[in-house]
């Protein structure tokens, strides 16, 4: 107001504004003006990590850009009892903050009201709210990528599929959003697309798997074998097998509604494992009788994402949501974990032979461990890994995103694909261009 009163209706210099602000605040504002107004920069604060402490939680806030926060930032703690908004002063470098919590923490959101001009909203939440992207790698080398450029957009509705050499691709337009990553048949010849209405692609046109008349949509659970997919219905919960030509079997009851795309067939026996959408527990579906038999794999264990089988088909391998590694024979009782990471895990993936498990740690780094070995290794890939999949058991295929800001409060990305052999875990750029998805 003072600047306006003195210089009203006339030109005012940059120095005059700064002088009046310094006089009013009693502060040296040179660092602020230098960072925000006198040179280019990027404002990006992020949730760098989270760990439980007695009576509360310790949250690390990182400055992932090169501009300092102009003051305090709001942070929302979402609990069963409600939302508690706190205020923190992370400074130029970020810091660690301890908060008392009266109920289990479900979510953390930095700057929940979008007050700041943060350039990358994708790293402002815990659990991490990832980019709307999926990648699926077949054992024979083909790659499917589904992506949207805007982080705040809905799930992707277009998929590009490359051959093993990466020099030819086909674009699939689904006309609907995917709800889970595409999944390749065990033989690698066909792709199951988990959308509102499930689809099947095997090199020709996209085939929409038909609904039963008047019964509402079926969801894509996953592959039963190389030629058959299992769909599930929620009302009442029941299974149905489909081949490329249509339905192959009746509606056998299922123990729980599966999470889309979570069904993984056993490599040896006639059974598969899936994750229940409501409880998060693993179920084993046995196909060896006249009708599928559905049973809990282990009560109370909730895998963090993908579950795999060992090569002999005897054991399930997975990380649970608490970061514990299990290699267990399905059945009653709760087995002892092979090791514990010491932090929560969101989306882990198991290699094709069950020998390795990959996950993204709280700092955003992609890690791998060999089941039974216990050594946790980093995957050497530049950039932020936003989606990944095992190519059989030999390599990880990873999609990285470089965030670019654009107003109003939207976040765009440039993607790149990398292949990291299991032997070295060193990323090698692929000549596939994910931008062709669009």
CORRAZI-V612725 format. One record per backbone hydrogen bond with DSSP energy under -1.0 kcal/mol. NH is the residue of the N-H (numbers start at 1). CO is the residue of the C=O. E is the energy in kcal/mol with one decimal. If there is no record, write none. Layout:
# CORRAZI-V612725
nh=NH co=CO e=E
nh=NH co=CO e=E
This chain:
# CORRAZI-V612725
nh=5 co=1 e=-2.5
nh=6 co=2 e=-2.4
nh=7 co=3 e=-3.0
nh=8 co=4 e=-1.1
nh=10 co=7 e=-1.7
nh=17 co=13 e=-1.8
nh=18 co=14 e=-2.2
nh=19 co=15 e=-2.5
nh=20 co=16 e=-2.3
nh=21 co=17 e=-2.2
nh=22 co=18 e=-2.3
nh=23 co=19 e=-2.2
nh=24 co=20 e=-2.3
nh=25 co=21 e=-2.1
nh=26 co=22 e=-2.1
nh=33 co=29 e=-2.7
nh=34 co=30 e=-2.7
nh=35 co=31 e=-2.2
nh=36 co=32 e=-2.8
nh=37 co=33 e=-2.0
nh=38 co=33 e=-1.2
nh=46 co=62 e=-2.6
nh=47 co=123 e=-2.6
nh=48 co=60 e=-2.7
nh=49 co=60 e=-1.1
nh=51 co=58 e=-2.2
nh=53 co=56 e=-1.9
nh=56 co=53 e=-2.5
nh=57 co=99 e=-2.5
nh=58 co=51 e=-3.3
nh=59 co=97 e=-3.2
nh=60 co=49 e=-2.6
nh=61 co=95 e=-3.3
nh=62 co=46 e=-2.6
nh=64 co=44 e=-2.1
nh=66 co=42 e=-2.3
nh=67 co=42 e=-1.1
nh=73 co=88 e=-3.2
nh=75 co=86 e=-2.6
nh=76 co=109 e=-3.1
nh=77 co=84 e=-2.8
nh=78 co=107 e=-3.2
nh=79 co=82 e=-3.0
nh=82 co=79 e=-1.4
nh=84 co=77 e=-2.5
nh=86 co=75 e=-3.1
nh=88 co=73 e=-2.7
nh=94 co=90 e=-1.4
nh=95 co=61 e=-2.0
nh=97 co=59 e=-2.7
nh=99 co=57 e=-2.8
nh=101 co=55 e=-1.7
nh=106 co=78 e=-3.3
nh=107 co=78 e=-1.6
nh=108 co=126 e=-3.2
nh=109 co=76 e=-2.2
nh=110 co=124 e=-3.1
nh=111 co=74 e=-3.3
nh=114 co=111 e=-1.8
nh=119 co=43 e=-2.9
nh=124 co=121 e=-1.6
nh=126 co=108 e=-2.3
nh=133 co=131 e=-2.6
nh=134 co=146 e=-3.0
nh=136 co=144 e=-2.5
nh=138 co=142 e=-2.8
nh=141 co=138 e=-1.8
nh=143 co=162 e=-1.5
nh=144 co=136 e=-2.8
nh=145 co=160 e=-2.6
nh=146 co=134 e=-2.6
nh=151 co=411 e=-2.7
nh=153 co=150 e=-1.3
nh=159 co=172 e=-2.6
nh=160 co=145 e=-2.6
nh=161 co=170 e=-2.6
nh=162 co=143 e=-3.0
nh=163 co=168 e=-2.2
nh=166 co=163 e=-1.2
nh=170 co=161 e=-2.2
nh=172 co=159 e=-4.0
nh=174 co=157 e=-2.3
nh=178 co=156 e=-3.0
nh=179 co=194 e=-3.3
nh=183 co=192 e=-2.2
nh=185 co=190 e=-2.7
nh=188 co=185 e=-2.0
nh=191 co=201 e=-3.4
nh=192 co=183 e=-3.0
nh=193 co=199 e=-2.6
nh=195 co=193 e=-1.4
nh=199 co=193 e=-2.0
nh=200 co=207 e=-2.6
nh=201 co=191 e=-2.2
nh=207 co=200 e=-3.4
nh=209 co=198 e=-2.3
nh=215 co=212 e=-2.1
nh=219 co=232 e=-2.9
nh=221 co=230 e=-2.1
nh=222 co=230 e=-1.3
nh=224 co=228 e=-2.7
nh=225 co=228 e=-1.5
nh=229 co=242 e=-2.7
nh=230 co=222 e=-3.2
nh=231 co=240 e=-2.9
nh=232 co=219 e=-2.3
nh=233 co=238 e=-2.4
nh=238 co=233 e=-1.6
nh=239 co=252 e=-4.2
nh=240 co=231 e=-2.0
nh=242 co=229 e=-2.7
nh=243 co=246 e=-2.9
nh=246 co=243 e=-1.4
nh=248 co=241 e=-3.5
nh=249 co=241 e=-1.0
nh=252 co=250 e=-1.4
nh=254 co=237 e=-1.3
nh=259 co=275 e=-3.1
nh=261 co=220 e=-2.4
nh=262 co=259 e=-2.0
nh=263 co=221 e=-2.9
nh=264 co=273 e=-2.8
nh=266 co=271 e=-3.2
nh=271 co=269 e=-1.6
nh=272 co=285 e=-1.9
nh=273 co=264 e=-2.3
nh=274 co=283 e=-2.5
nh=276 co=281 e=-2.9
nh=277 co=257 e=-3.4
nh=280 co=276 e=-1.8
nh=283 co=274 e=-2.9
nh=284 co=295 e=-3.3
nh=285 co=272 e=-3.3
nh=286 co=293 e=-3.1
nh=287 co=270 e=-2.9
nh=293 co=286 e=-2.4
nh=295 co=284 e=-2.1
nh=297 co=282 e=-2.9
nh=301 co=298 e=-1.2
nh=304 co=319 e=-3.4
nh=305 co=303 e=-1.3
nh=306 co=348 e=-2.6
nh=308 co=317 e=-2.5
nh=310 co=315 e=-2.1
nh=311 co=353 e=-1.1
nh=313 co=310 e=-2.1
nh=316 co=328 e=-3.4
nh=317 co=308 e=-2.8
nh=318 co=326 e=-2.0
nh=320 co=324 e=-2.4
nh=321 co=302 e=-2.2
nh=323 co=320 e=-2.3
nh=325 co=339 e=-2.5
nh=326 co=318 e=-2.8
nh=328 co=316 e=-2.2
nh=331 co=297 e=-2.7
nh=338 co=325 e=-3.2
nh=341 co=323 e=-3.2
nh=345 co=321 e=-1.6
nh=348 co=304 e=-3.7
nh=349 co=358 e=-2.6
nh=351 co=356 e=-2.6
nh=352 co=392 e=-2.7
nh=354 co=351 e=-1.7
nh=357 co=369 e=-2.4
nh=358 co=349 e=-3.0
nh=359 co=367 e=-1.9
nh=361 co=365 e=-2.9
nh=364 co=361 e=-2.6
nh=367 co=359 e=-3.3
nh=368 co=377 e=-2.5
nh=369 co=357 e=-2.1
nh=371 co=355 e=-2.3
nh=373 co=370 e=-2.0
nh=374 co=370 e=-1.5
nh=377 co=368 e=-3.3
nh=379 co=366 e=-2.5
nh=380 co=425 e=-2.9
nh=381 co=379 e=-1.4
nh=386 co=399 e=-2.7
nh=387 co=399 e=-1.3
nh=389 co=397 e=-1.9
nh=391 co=395 e=-3.3
nh=392 co=390 e=-1.1
nh=394 co=391 e=-1.5
nh=396 co=420 e=-2.4
nh=397 co=389 e=-3.0
nh=398 co=418 e=-2.8
nh=399 co=387 e=-3.2
nh=400 co=416 e=-2.8
nh=401 co=384 e=-2.0
nh=402 co=414 e=-2.5
nh=404 co=412 e=-3.2
nh=406 co=410 e=-1.9
nh=410 co=406 e=-2.4
nh=412 co=404 e=-2.9
nh=414 co=402 e=-1.8
nh=416 co=400 e=-1.8
nh=418 co=398 e=-2.5
nh=419 co=428 e=-2.5
nh=420 co=396 e=-2.9
nh=422 co=394 e=-3.2
nh=425 co=421 e=-3.6
nh=427 co=380 e=-2.9
nh=428 co=419 e=-2.0
nh=430 co=417 e=-2.4
nh=436 co=433 e=-1.9
nh=437 co=434 e=-2.1
nh=438 co=435 e=-1.4
